[in-house]
């Protein structure tokens, strides 16, 4: 499984986000900005394309470099889920729509 997407915003440089999953037990990623949380069941990462949750069993972040944006995760991967950017964008809530 391979997924590649490129996003551009005025505030941050272009950083390609790519993930490669080998045999559901080795995940290589680029475009990772931060590993926000992880345990043996899931890892949550901020990527160039939004928040990514990797779930499964025996999950462990083997490597992460904030300079290069590369990360590798080992364990039995059962799902990959991106969370919507709508919740992350500042000022897109109900009050902004009512008063904006």
Secondary structure, 3 states (H helix, E strand, C coil): CEEEEEECCCCCCCEEEEEEEECCCEEEEECEEEEEEECCCEEEEEECCEEEEEEEEEEEEEEEECCCCEEEEEEEEEEEEECCHHHCCCCCCHHHHHHC
